[in-house]
Amino acid sequence: MIRLDLTGTEKYCSLTDEELRAAAAAHRSLLEGTGVESDKTGWLTLADRILTGECRDILAAAEKIKSDSKVLVVLGIGGSYLGARAAIEMLQPEGDVEILFAGNGLSPTYIRNVIRTLGDRDFSVNVISKSGTTMETSLGFRVFKDLLEKKYGEAEAAKRIYATTDAVKGALKGLSDRKGYTTFVVPDDVGGRFSVLSAVGLLPMAVAGIDIVNVLTVAARTMKELNECTEGNPAEIYAAVRQNLYRSGKAIEILACFEPCFRFMGEWWKQLYGESEGKDGKGLFPAYVEYTADLHSMGQMIQDGERNIVETAILFDTDRQQISVPDEASNADGFGGLVGRTFGDVCRVVADAVREAHVDGGVPNVRLNVEACDEAGFAQIVTFFELSCAISGYLEGVNPFNQPGVEVYKANMIRRLGTKK
C-alpha cells in the first residue's frame, strides 16, 4: 500500500478528531451508497468486476491486434485516453505494437504528425466514446476510419476497428452494430475520469504489453485494503489534509514527481481532481511539475511566490534502472564525491533537500511513497487517488462525479459551428 508521509505538513496542518471522523464518514457514505450520485461509484468494485467479466475478451482482442497490426491508434479525449497513456508512458512496456493517440484535440499539425508516424504500417483503431458524439474524438475517428477503409477496404477495415462505448445506446454503439465492430463497454456506473481500469484503459494497455491481469489484481487488493482500513487510513487522511490546507488558504495543489515517465500520470491526476472538485466556486487548483527539471524554472515560483501552494510529491523506493556516477579525472565540476553513487540515490537526497527548502519557504509537503514504478505501483496509485478524490469531494461539499462546467463551452461551440447534437 502507498505510504503517506506528512512530515512536511506538521508546521501547517494538525488534523482534529472531528476532521478525521468527517473523512471516515465520507468514506462510509461512498461504501454504503448514501452519498450524492452514488450510482457513479462503480469504480469501487471495477477491478474485481473486470477480472471476472470482460477481461478475457479484452485480452483476446489485444492478441488479435498484436497479430495483425504494428500500430494501434487510440481515439479518445479526457478520461477516454489519459489513463491508458499514463500507464503506457509510466510503465514503458516492451511490446511489439506502437500506441499512437489522436482524437484528443483539433490541431491539424498534430493529426498530420500522427499520420506521418503511422506511415505505411498495418494498423488498427480503438475509438473510445460513451456517446459517440464528442467532437474531437468523432472527427479524429472520421480521419482514421477513412485511412483504414482506403488501405484495407470497408469490410476488412471493420475488423480492425474496436469501439469502447455505451452498452446499449448512442451514436457509436449504433454505428458499431451496423458495421460489425468489436465493442467493449464504458460502464454506466463509472465516470470517464474513473474509468482507466475498464476496457477504456485496459485494451490499449494490453496491446502495449502491460500485464492487465496483474494491474487489476493489485488494484482490487489495494481497494479492499483501503476500504477495510479503519485506523490511520491513508486515503482518508490525505483527503482530510488537503481540505484542511485548502481552508487555510492553500488554493493550489502541485503534484510533483522525479520521473519524467510520470508526466501523463500527472495529466490523469489533474483531470481526476480538477473535474471532481472544481465546481460551485470551490476546489484546489491541480497542477503538475516534473523534478528536477522544473526546479530550474517553476522552482522559483514554488519557493518564493505567493504562499497559496501545497505540494504532493510521489517518490519510488526502488529504481527501474541502476546507473552510477562515473569517475572523471579532472573533477572540474566538483562532484567527485559522488563517484560510485547511483543516480537514484542522489535523486532521493535531492528530494529531501527540496522538501526541506519548500517547507521552510511556506509550502506544506505531502509525500506519497510507492515501492516501485511498475504495474503494481501504477495500480496502487490509481486506486489511492480515485478513492481519496471522492472522499475529498464529499468533504468539500461538492458532487465529485459530475462535470456541469464542461458543458458550457460545448453549447457555445455547437451554436457557433451550426451543428446539432
Number of C-alpha atoms within 10 A of each C-alpha: 19 20 11 18 15 17 14 20 20 13 12 16 16 12 14 11 9 9 19 19 13 17 26 22 16 22 23 15 16 22 14 10 14 12 16 16 14 16 13 19 22 17 22 22 13 22 26 18 16 19 17 9 11 14 21 13 15 21 18 13 20 20 14 14 26 22 11 13 18 18 23 25 23 30 26 26 20 16 21 30 27 27 28 29 24 24 28 24 16 21 21 14 18 11 15 14 19 19 22 17 20 25 29 23 16 14 11 9 9 15 19 11 11 15 17 10 13 18 11 10 10 16 25 26 27 23 29 32 28 25 15 22 14 17 18 17 24 21 18 21 24 12 15 23 20 14 15 21 15 11 14 14 12 14 11 12 21 20 17 25 26 22 27 30 28 22 14 9 12 16 15 23 24 15 13 19 12 9 15 14 19 17 24 23 19 23 21 15 17 19 20 24 22 28 24 28 24 26 27 32 24 27 28 29 26 25 27 25 20 22 15 22 18 14 20 24 16 21 28 21 17 21 25 14 13 19 18 10 13 11 10 11 18 20 26 30 22 25 25 26 22 25 20 20 23 21 12 12 13 21 18 18 24 20 23 22 23 22 16 14 18 23 20 20 25 22 19 25 25 20 20 23 25 19 20 23 28 19 18 11 7 13 22 23 17 23 18 22 22 18 20 18 12 15 15 9 11 14 17 11 12 21 19 12 13 11 17 18 25 27 27 22 21 20 20 20 13 14 15 12 9 11 13 15 15 12 13 11 7 8 10 8 7 8 11 15 10 15 12 12 14 16 16 19 17 13 16 15 11 15 19 11 12 18 21 16 13 21 22 13 14 20 25 28 26 24 23 19 18 21 16 15 20 21 22 19 22 21 24 23 22 21 28 21 18 22 22 24 24 26 27 29 22 24 22 20 13 20 20 24 23 15 15 10 12 10 10 9 10 13 12 11 13 13 11 9 8 8 8 7 7
